[in-house]
């Protein structure tokens, strides 16, 4: 039960910070994942695997980040 509460609070906090920066929670997670990897040209499927989502979702979200200038094309 405590683990679920911690996860929920973490998700809420991440969404709060993402909204303050003008992005969504998943977009914030993409940026956090890219930061963690500390590499240029990270393959979309590598980010998707780490986030446990489909690569199409990462592609869509990363394109939205590029449009909003929050991401400078770090995915390949």
PyMOL commands that set and color helices and strands:
alter all, ss='L'
color gray80, all
select helices_A, chain A and resi 2-20+25-37+44-51+55-67
alter helices_A, ss='H'
color red, helices_A
deselect
rebuild
show_as cartoon
